[in-house]
Amino acid sequence: MSSRQGSLAVIGGGVIGLSVAREAARAGWQVTLHDDGRKGPSWVAGGMLAPYSEAWPGEDDLLDLGIESLGLWRGGFIDEQVITARGSLTVAIDTADVGELRTMVGWLAGRGHTVAETANARDVEPLLAQNIRRGFTAPEELAVDNRAVLHVLTAECQALGVRREPAVSQVDDVSADQVVIANGVQASTLADLPVRPVKGEVLRLRRRPGAMPPPAHVIRARVRGRHVYLVPREDGVVVGATQYEHGHDTAPAVAGVRDLLDDACTVLPCLGEYEFAECAAGLRPMTEDNLPMVGRIDDRVLVAAGHGRSGFLLAPWTAKTIGELLDGGESPTAVDPRRFEKAHSQEAR
């Protein structure tokens, strides 16, 4: 089937579903977006586009996908007005953190990705706590206002003629020629996909009159073994994020909120003067290997789910890849949704 013919149903209205719907509509598909209208994890997210800062040894494929997708963001995926920070700073709080930082830097360098180490992190962000010195910068990384991104994508989909319909409970409820499952953790119920929910609390702090301004860069750190990130916004800072498996519960927990506030103020003490504006929790759709599932599961149904903590980062790459698949292309092996079936089949032998 030509990419300029036929109808397409996209199930899921978060950043992945909206990006896929826009890409397909631009290619000439008659697109219907099925969504329940609730504010999901895309609304809660911090909006970091940070393949280097979030990298870890062993996650080579995820790093490569993230770098490619970051290039699409920087190449005009969306209006630059949604960008809230350019460049990120990862810092070490204590001796153990310095070791982890050096592990990351060494691994990235071994793969040909050089990040800039510094022994004077406060030269980059002067408002850091005085004991913080070691770190590295990743100048190519970005942060976006996640909610502004959703608004822009929604408006562009509407302008392209994308229809919106209620959510569906099974694929057979839609009659489109092709279907893309892109509804996060709910994908597991539509096609028996191995996606599990991982809860994450995120805070929004608003600058009060007289308080110091937000940082210029995204700041990432580990405090007492817990990872924390601070993402600038025009009016304050987004602080995140806890990570634990607790079913489908999205109620913020006191302990998680307390830890985030303590850790944020440990890294950037001036945040104690900010207003506590919002607390929310979302469910990251995680897979066994931390890689998304982007590909076909049969001649009619495709999947774009399981993006975990990288939904915003990988949205351009996912939309581009789904577009290529709709035009007859092949799914990249690393993210093929059927890879888990093959792995489990081999284990059973």
N, C-alpha and C positions, 0 to 999 in steps of 0.2 A: 504493500500500500504506500502511495506517495505521502510524504510528510505534509503535503498541501491538500489532503483530502481526509475526510472522516471526522468522527467525533471522539472526544477524549474526556474521560471523567477523572478528575484528580480528587482523591479522598484525603482531606486534611488541609487546614487553612493556616498553618504556621509558616515560618520562613521558607521551609523546604517546599511545601505544597504551593505557596504563592509564586515562588521562583520557577518551579516547574510549569505552572499554569501560564505564567507570562511568556516563558520561552516557547511553549507549544503554540500559544495564540499568535505569537509573532511569526511562527512557521506556517500558519494557515489552518491549524486545527480548530474545530468548533469545541471550545472547552467549557466544561461545567465543573465548578469547584464545590465539593461537598464538605460542609463544615458545621460543627454544632454551635459556633458562635462564642464559645467560652474562651477566656483568656488562658492559654496554655503556657508551656515553658518558653516559647518564643517571646512572650510578653514579659516574662520574669528575667530573661537572660541578661548577662552583662554586656554582650556585644563585642567581645574581644576577637580579633582576627590575628591569632598569635601562634603560628605553627612552630616557631623556634622556641619560644618561651614555654610552651606546653609539651615540647618533645621529651622523649625519654628513650634510653637505649632499648632496642628491640622493636620499637614502633616505627620502623623504617618506612613502611608503606603509608602509614598515616601522615608522617612528616612530608613525604613526597606529594601526597594528595593536597595537603594543606598549603604547601608552597605554591603548587600550581593554581589552587583556587585563590590564594592571596593575590597572585598576579592578575586574575580576572577581576577581583575587586579593584585593584589599582588601575586596571585598564578600562574602567568606566562601567562596571556592572550596574551602578546606581549613582544618583546625584551625590556629588561630594559633600553637599551640605549636611549629610547624615554623619560624617566623620567627626568624632569628638576628640581624638588624640592620634598623633603620629609618632610612632616609636614607643618601645616599652623598656622597662628597667626591672630586671630580676635581681633581688638582693638576698644576702645571707645575714641572718640574725646572730647565729652563734657558730661555734667551731664545726658542729655536725652539719650545719647548713652550708658552710664553705665547702665541705667535702662533696655534698650533693651537687652544688653549683659547678664545681670543677669537673665532676663526672659528666654533667650535661654539656659543658663547654668542650671537653675532650671528645665526646661522642660526635657532637656537631662538626667539630673541626675534622674528625676522621672521615666524615661524609662530604667534606668540601664546603661546609657552611661555617664561615667564620663570624663569630659575634665578638663584640668589643668588650673585653674585661676592664674593670676599673677597681682601683683600691680607694677611690674617693667618690663613692656613690652620691654623697651630698653635693658634689659639684654638679651633678645632673639634676637632682631634686633636693634643693636646700632645706626643705621642711622635714626631711626624714629624721628619725630619732638619731641622736648624736652618736650612739654606739654602732650605727650601721655604716659600714665602709665598703665591704666587698660586694661586687655585683657584675652584671654584664648587660649591655644594651643591645637591642635588636631594632635598628632604625627603620627597617622596612615594615614592621608590624603596624597595625592600625587598630583603632577601636571605633565602633559606630554606635549611634543611639538606636538600640534595637527596636524601640517603639516607632521611631521615625521611619526606619526601614520598612516595617510592616505597613505603615500608612502609605508610603510611596508605592510599594508593590501592589497594595490593594487598589489604589487609585489607577495605576497603570493597567492592571488587569481589567478593571471596569472600563477604561477607555478602549481597550482592545476587544471588548465584547464578551469577556468571560462571564458566564452566568453563575450565580450562587444558589445552591440548593441545600436543604438540611443534610445532616450527617446520615450515613447509612450503616447498618449493622452487619451487612454481608455484601460481598462483591456482586452477587447475582441481583441485588436491588437496583443496579444501574444497567442501562441498556446500551451504553456507549460501545463503539468499536474497540477502543483500547481503554485500559484502566490503570492508573498509577496509584498505588497505596503509599501515602505519604503522611500518615497520621500518628507518627511517633510511637509511643508505647502501645497505643491501641492497634497497631499493625499486627500484633501477636494474635488478636482475636479474629482478624479478617482472613488470614492465610496461614495460620499456625506457624508464624515466624518466631525465631528465637530472640525476641526483644524483651528485656526486663526493665522495670522502672527503677531508677536510682534518684532518690530525693536530694534536692539541693535548695537550701535557703539563701536568699539574696536580700540585701538591705539597700535602701536608698537614703543617703544623708544629704540634706540641703544646707547650703552655706547661709549662715545668719549674718546680719549686718555687723561689721567689725571683725568677722572671722577671717583667717587667712584664706587665700584662694585655693581652688583644687589644684592637684599636681598637673603638670603639662603632659606627662607620660602615664601609660598604664604601669602600675607598680605591682609586682608579684613577689611574694615572700613565703617563707615557712616559719611559723611561730610555734614553739613547743610541739613540733611534729605535725602541725596543722597548716595546710596551704591556705593562703588568703590572697585575694587580688583586689586592687583599688582601681576603678575605671573612671576617668574624668567625665563629667557632664558639664554643660554650660552653667548649671545652677548648683552643682555639688559633685557627689561621688557615689558610684555604685560599689558596694562591698559584697564579695562572695568568695567562695560559696562552700557550704558544707556538702558532704557527699556520704550518703549511707542508704542502705536498702531497707525500706520500710513499707513494702507493698505499694498501694496507690494512695497513701495518705499524703495530702499536701498542706496539712496544718503546720505552721511554723512552730518549732519547739523552743522553749525557753533556753535550754542548754545551748542549742545551735546559735540562737541570736546572741546570747551572752558571749560565746566564744568568738563570733565574728566581730563584735564590737571591741572586745578586749584586744584581739589580734590587730585589728585595723588601727587602733590608737597606739599600740606598741610600735607599729611601723611609722605611722604619721600622727604624732601626738596632737596636732592642731585639730584633728577631727573631733576631739572632745567638745569643741565649741560649736559643732554643727547641729542642725535640727535633725532628729530622728523622724524621717518623713514617711517611710514605708517599709514593710517587711512582707515578703511573699516567698512561696516555695513552688518549685516546679519539678517535674519528673523527667529526667534525662532518659532517652531511649537507648539503652546500652546493649551491646552484643558480647559474645564470649571473647572475641579477640580485639575489641575496641574499634573495629573498622565498621563502617556503615554497610548496609546492604543496598546496592544500586544495580538493578538488572532485571531480567525477565525471570518469571517463574513458570510461565506458559506463553502460548501464542498471543494471548489477549491481555494478560496481567503483568505489570511491572511493579517493582518495589523501589521506593526511595525512603528508607527508614533506618533506624539504628545509628544515628549520627552522634549519640552520646553528648559529650561536651563541645562538639565541633559543628553544631548545626549551622550557626551563622557563617563560620569560616568556610564550610564546604558547600554552602547554598549555590554559589555560581557554578562550581564544578559539577554538582549534582544535576542542576538544570541543564547544563550543556550535555552531560552524558546521557540523560534521559532523552533529550532531543535527538541525539545521534542514534540511540536505540530505536526510537520511533521511526527513524529513517532507514532502519535495517541494519544498524551497526551491532557490534558484539559488546557484551559486558566485560569490563576489565576483570581479570581473574581474581585479583585480591579482594574485590567487593561483590563478587557474584553471590546472590542470595542462596544459591544451591551449594555453596562450599561447605556448609555445615552438614547437609545431608550426606555429602561424599565423605566427610571426615568421620561422621558417626557410623557410616556403613563400613569403613575400613576398620574402625575400632571393634566392630561386632564380629569381624572375621576371626 
